[in-house]
Amino acid sequence: MAARNRPQPKTIPQRQRMRVAAYCRVSTDSPAQLASLEQQIYAYETMITLNPDWELAGIYTDIASGLRLQHRDGYKRLLCDCKRGKIDMIIVKSMSRPGRDSLELIKRIREWAMTADNFIIDVLAAQVQSESEARSEAIKFGIRQSMRSGNVKLNCKQFLGYTKDTNGFLVIVPEEAEVVRRIFELYLQGYGCRKIKRWLEEHGIKTVTGKSEWSTSTIDRMLSSEKYIGDVLMQKPFTPDTLGGLQVKNTGQQVMYLIENDHEAIIDREAWIRVQEMKCVPLPEYMIAAGDAGAMPDVFEETSGGFGMKMC
């Protein structure tokens, strides 16, 4: 008797899982933002691994501004892996995480999603632009409010003569302060910026960043800095363009905030004024007003830590 042909088992095709990556970015390495970054990484790993239809393709991270591609190695690796076909979908916290530059974002979306409708892409880009502008205005408002309250934020790493103590207050660095005093003394003796530059280099005195060669523009700015007499004038430069990120000189477009006697002076106020006169630089209005029996002109706006100069 012929044996019956046994039915062959059907082969069920294995379902292809989607390769999903996540991109996380924070702007600074402050404790709060680093904690946020850790939470995002944990949330994305959990979300992807618990989904049976997804396969974790990687978590890409950056601690950098979203304005430019520079210093964003995680984002660069993400772009590279997308081009190599290793990723099917990317998860982000918001549309501004990959970048705050809408033109850059449009370019990347069109690279990743060639079948996407152009109208949808443009709507997404507009959303990113709106998010970026709203966030930028919120940050600017916070900075201005901080200035009005008299809070000073200075980068002492490129500020010869001072550093910050454990409480964040400016304190004098004695050896650096001697260099600052010598620069002012030489100028009062008739030395120009070029001659001061040669003197400093011949005597082996290095810049605040450790360079042997001095810049005449650096010396000129030092001679005009009100910080060496203990004052701080804030918002001298400002950033007008949300995405440009470039600072411009404040010549009346924004309010400037002054705090007098904020920290210990290195240069005597009268000597500093003589230097400005020799440089033919007009004295700030608050200094001219200071000699008028302490009267404060209408261009100044009082704050808890000083007052604001209305540049108009």
Secondary structure per residue as TSV (DSSP state, phi and psi in degrees):
chain	resnum	aa	ss	phi	psi
A	1	M	-	360.0	131.9
A	2	A	-	-71.0	136.3
A	3	A	-	-73.1	141.3
A	4	R	-	-72.1	144.4
A	5	N	-	-76.1	119.4
A	6	R	-	-72.9	138.5
A	7	P	-	-64.2	134.7
A	8	Q	-	-80.3	138.5
A	9	P	-	-64.2	140.1
A	10	K	-	-76.5	139.3
A	11	T	-	-88.2	119.2
A	12	I	-	-92.4	117.7
A	13	P	-	-62.4	136.6
A	14	Q	-	-73.0	132.8
A	15	R	-	-68.0	130.0
A	16	Q	-	-76.6	123.3
A	17	R	-	-85.5	145.9
A	18	M	E	-79.3	131.6
A	19	R	E	-85.1	111.8
A	20	V	E	-114.8	131.1
A	21	A	E	-117.6	161.4
A	22	A	E	-128.4	146.0
A	23	Y	E	-121.9	125.8
A	24	C	E	-121.5	137.9
A	25	R	E	-145.2	135.8
A	26	V	E	-123.6	155.9
A	27	S	S	-82.2	-31.9
A	28	T	-	-133.6	170.2
A	29	D	-	-99.7	30.1
A	30	S	-	-66.7	153.3
A	31	P	H	-54.1	-39.9
A	32	A	H	-65.4	-42.1
A	33	Q	H	-74.7	-34.0
A	34	L	H	-65.4	-38.0
A	35	A	H	-64.7	-39.7
A	36	S	H	-63.0	-39.5
A	37	L	H	-63.3	-43.1
A	38	E	H	-62.2	-40.4
A	39	Q	H	-65.4	-40.2
A	40	Q	H	-63.9	-44.9
A	41	I	H	-59.9	-46.5
A	42	Y	H	-62.5	-43.0
A	43	A	H	-63.9	-42.6
A	44	Y	H	-69.6	-42.3
A	45	E	H	-59.9	-43.0
A	46	T	H	-65.5	-46.6
A	47	M	H	-59.0	-43.8
A	48	I	H	-75.5	-45.3
A	49	T	H	-69.4	-26.5
A	50	L	T	-82.9	-11.1
A	51	N	-	-88.6	116.4
A	52	P	T	-65.9	-18.2
A	53	D	T	-92.5	-1.9
A	54	W	E	-116.2	151.2
A	55	E	E	-125.2	129.5
A	56	L	E	-67.7	117.0
A	57	A	E	-97.5	-7.8
A	58	G	E	137.7	153.3
A	59	I	E	-113.8	119.6
A	60	Y	E	-108.7	131.7
A	61	T	E	-132.2	154.8
A	62	D	E	-146.6	148.4
A	63	I	E	-119.2	89.1
A	64	A	S	-168.4	163.4
A	65	S	-	-67.5	151.1
A	66	G	S	-89.8	3.6
A	67	L	S	-72.8	-36.9
A	68	R	-	-130.5	159.9
A	69	L	S	-77.9	-19.0
A	70	Q	T	-61.4	140.1
A	71	H	T	68.4	15.9
A	72	R	-	-115.2	71.8
A	73	D	H	-65.6	-35.5
A	74	G	H	-62.8	-42.9
A	75	Y	H	-65.1	-38.7
A	76	K	H	-64.4	-41.2
A	77	R	H	-64.9	-37.3
A	78	L	H	-61.6	-46.3
A	79	L	H	-61.3	-41.7
A	80	C	H	-63.8	-44.5
A	81	D	H	-69.2	-30.6
A	82	C	H	-66.4	-43.3
A	83	K	H	-64.1	-30.0
A	84	R	T	-82.7	0.2
A	85	G	T	75.8	25.3
A	86	K	-	-90.7	-8.3
A	87	I	-	-131.5	134.9
A	88	D	S	-100.3	-31.0
A	89	M	E	-149.7	146.5
A	90	I	E	-120.8	133.7
A	91	I	E	-107.0	133.3
A	92	V	E	-134.6	156.5
A	93	K	S	-67.2	-41.2
A	94	S	S	-151.5	166.2
A	95	M	T	-66.9	-17.5
A	96	S	T	-83.6	-10.0
A	97	R	S	-63.7	-45.8
A	98	P	S	-64.3	-28.6
A	99	G	-	172.7	148.2
A	100	R	S	-91.9	-6.0
A	101	D	-	-88.5	108.7
A	102	S	H	-64.3	-33.5
A	103	L	H	-64.7	-41.7
A	104	E	H	-63.1	-41.3
A	105	L	H	-66.4	-42.8
A	106	I	H	-58.1	-44.5
A	107	K	H	-59.6	-45.1
A	108	R	H	-69.6	-40.2
A	109	I	H	-63.0	-40.6
A	110	R	H	-68.7	-28.0
A	111	E	H	-70.8	-39.4
A	112	W	H	-83.6	-31.2
A	113	A	-	-127.9	75.9
A	114	M	T	-64.3	-23.2
A	115	T	T	-93.0	-2.9
A	116	A	S	-68.8	145.5
A	117	D	-	-68.7	135.5
A	118	N	H	-61.3	-34.5
A	119	F	H	-63.3	-42.1
A	120	I	H	-63.1	-42.2
A	121	I	H	-61.4	-43.6
A	122	D	H	-65.1	-36.9
A	123	V	H	-65.2	-43.2
A	124	L	H	-61.7	-42.6
A	125	A	H	-64.4	-39.4
A	126	A	H	-63.3	-37.1
A	127	Q	H	-63.7	-43.1
A	128	V	H	-61.8	-44.7
A	129	Q	H	-60.3	-43.4
A	130	S	H	-64.2	-43.7
A	131	E	H	-59.4	-44.5
A	132	S	H	-64.3	-44.6
A	133	E	H	-66.4	-40.3
A	134	A	H	-64.3	-42.3
A	135	R	H	-66.1	-41.6
A	136	S	H	-61.8	-44.0
A	137	E	H	-64.9	-36.7
A	138	A	H	-65.2	-41.1
A	139	I	H	-65.7	-44.4
A	140	K	H	-61.3	-41.6
A	141	F	H	-62.3	-42.8
A	142	G	H	-62.7	-40.3
A	143	I	H	-64.9	-43.6
A	144	R	H	-64.2	-40.5
A	145	Q	H	-63.9	-37.6
A	146	S	H	-63.9	-41.1
A	147	M	H	-63.9	-43.4
A	148	R	H	-60.6	-29.7
A	149	S	T	-83.3	-3.2
A	150	G	T	86.6	16.8
A	151	N	-	-83.4	125.7
A	152	V	-	-103.9	132.6
A	153	K	-	-128.0	113.4
A	154	L	-	-128.8	146.1
A	155	N	-	-89.4	97.7
A	156	C	G	-77.1	-10.8
A	157	K	G	-67.9	-22.9
A	158	Q	G	-123.3	36.0
A	159	F	-	-132.7	94.7
A	160	L	T	-64.6	130.1
A	161	G	T	111.6	-21.2
A	162	Y	E	-134.0	158.2
A	163	T	E	-142.7	-175.3
A	164	K	E	-114.9	142.6
A	165	D	-	-84.7	-175.2
A	166	T	T	-63.8	-21.5
A	167	N	T	-93.6	1.1
A	168	G	S	87.6	9.6
A	169	F	-	-91.2	148.0
A	170	L	E	-71.6	131.0
A	171	V	E	-132.7	152.0
A	172	I	E	-77.1	139.0
A	173	V	-	-98.2	106.4
A	174	P	H	-51.2	-49.3
A	175	E	H	-66.2	-33.8
A	176	E	H	-73.5	-37.0
A	177	A	H	-62.1	-34.4
A	178	E	H	-63.0	-37.6
A	179	V	H	-65.4	-43.5
A	180	V	H	-60.5	-46.5
A	181	R	H	-61.6	-39.1
A	182	R	H	-65.1	-38.8
A	183	I	H	-61.5	-44.2
A	184	F	H	-67.2	-40.6
A	185	E	H	-61.9	-43.9
A	186	L	H	-63.1	-40.1
A	187	Y	H	-65.4	-41.3
A	188	L	H	-66.4	-24.1
A	189	Q	T	-81.7	-3.4
A	190	G	T	107.2	3.3
A	191	Y	-	-74.5	135.5
A	192	G	-	-85.8	176.3
A	193	C	H	-62.3	-37.2
A	194	R	H	-66.2	-41.1
A	195	K	H	-69.5	-37.3
A	196	I	H	-64.6	-41.4
A	197	K	H	-57.0	-48.1
A	198	R	H	-62.8	-41.1
A	199	W	H	-62.1	-46.3
A	200	L	H	-62.2	-42.7
A	201	E	H	-70.6	-37.9
A	202	E	H	-66.5	-29.1
A	203	H	T	-93.6	8.6
A	204	G	T	67.5	25.7
A	205	I	-	-87.6	125.8
A	206	K	-	-92.9	159.3
A	207	T	-	-73.0	174.9
A	208	V	T	-64.4	-23.8
A	209	T	T	-95.4	7.6
A	210	G	S	87.1	11.9
A	211	K	-	-85.2	149.2
A	212	S	S	-83.8	-24.6
A	213	E	S	-99.6	130.5
A	214	W	-	-96.3	155.0
A	215	S	-	-105.7	135.5
A	216	T	H	-64.6	-32.1
A	217	S	H	-67.6	-34.3
A	218	T	H	-64.9	-45.1
A	219	I	H	-62.2	-42.2
A	220	D	H	-62.5	-42.6
A	221	R	H	-65.3	-38.6
A	222	M	H	-61.2	-41.5
A	223	L	H	-66.9	-19.3
A	224	S	H	-104.8	-1.3
A	225	S	-	-76.9	122.5
A	226	E	G	-70.4	-13.3
A	227	K	G	-66.6	-25.9
A	228	Y	G	-75.5	-9.1
A	229	I	G	-107.6	12.8
A	230	G	T	93.7	-0.3
A	231	D	-	-98.0	160.7
A	232	V	E	-135.5	120.3
A	233	L	E	-107.4	113.0
A	234	M	E	-99.6	152.9
A	235	Q	-	68.2	37.2
A	236	K	S	-66.8	-44.0
A	237	P	E	-103.8	158.8
A	238	F	E	-148.6	167.1
A	239	T	-	-107.9	104.5
A	240	P	-	-78.4	-30.5
A	241	D	-	-102.5	127.6
A	242	T	T	-57.7	-46.5
A	243	L	T	-96.1	-19.8
A	244	G	T	-66.5	-41.0
A	245	G	-	73.0	3.1
A	246	L	-	-94.7	135.6
A	247	Q	-	-87.9	146.5
A	248	V	E	-126.5	160.1
A	249	K	E	-70.6	134.6
A	250	N	-	-83.2	106.0
A	251	T	S	-112.0	22.7
A	252	G	S	129.9	-3.1
A	253	Q	S	-74.9	-30.2
A	254	Q	S	-131.2	159.2
A	255	V	-	-69.4	140.3
A	256	M	E	-110.4	142.8
A	257	Y	E	-116.2	127.3
A	258	L	E	-111.9	136.0
A	259	I	E	-122.1	115.4
A	260	E	T	-86.0	145.3
A	261	N	T	52.3	44.4
A	262	D	-	-71.1	-33.8
A	263	H	S	-149.1	173.7
A	264	E	-	-66.5	133.5
A	265	A	-	-81.4	149.3
A	266	I	S	-98.5	-36.1
A	267	I	S	-110.7	137.6
A	268	D	-	-62.2	139.1
A	269	R	H	-60.7	-41.0
A	270	E	H	-66.0	-39.3
A	271	A	H	-65.2	-39.5
A	272	W	H	-63.0	-41.6
A	273	I	H	-64.4	-40.0
A	274	R	H	-61.1	-38.7
A	275	V	H	-63.8	-41.7
A	276	Q	H	-64.6	-38.1
A	277	E	H	-64.9	-40.5
A	278	M	H	-66.1	-33.1
A	279	K	T	-81.2	-4.8
A	280	C	T	60.4	35.7
A	281	V	-	-98.7	123.4
A	282	P	-	-59.6	137.9
A	283	L	-	-68.4	146.1
A	284	P	-	-57.8	150.1
A	285	E	H	-60.4	-33.3
A	286	Y	H	-66.8	-29.0
A	287	M	H	-74.3	-37.9
A	288	I	H	-65.4	-40.9
A	289	A	H	-68.4	-28.5
A	290	A	H	-61.9	-26.1
A	291	G	T	-83.8	-5.0
A	292	D	T	-95.5	64.1
A	293	A	T	52.3	31.5
A	294	G	T	76.7	6.8
A	295	A	-	-69.3	141.9
A	296	M	-	-109.1	119.7
A	297	P	-	-68.3	169.9
A	298	D	T	-65.7	-16.7
A	299	V	T	-74.7	-4.7
A	300	F	E	-105.4	142.6
A	301	E	E	-119.3	119.6
A	302	E	E	-69.2	144.2
A	303	T	-	-133.3	173.2
A	304	S	S	-68.6	-26.6
A	305	G	S	-110.4	1.8
A	306	G	S	170.2	-136.6
A	307	F	E	-154.7	160.3
A	308	G	E	-101.1	143.3
A	309	M	E	-97.7	116.1
A	310	K	-	-81.4	104.5
A	311	M	-	-85.5	96.2
A	312	C	-	-143.9	360.0
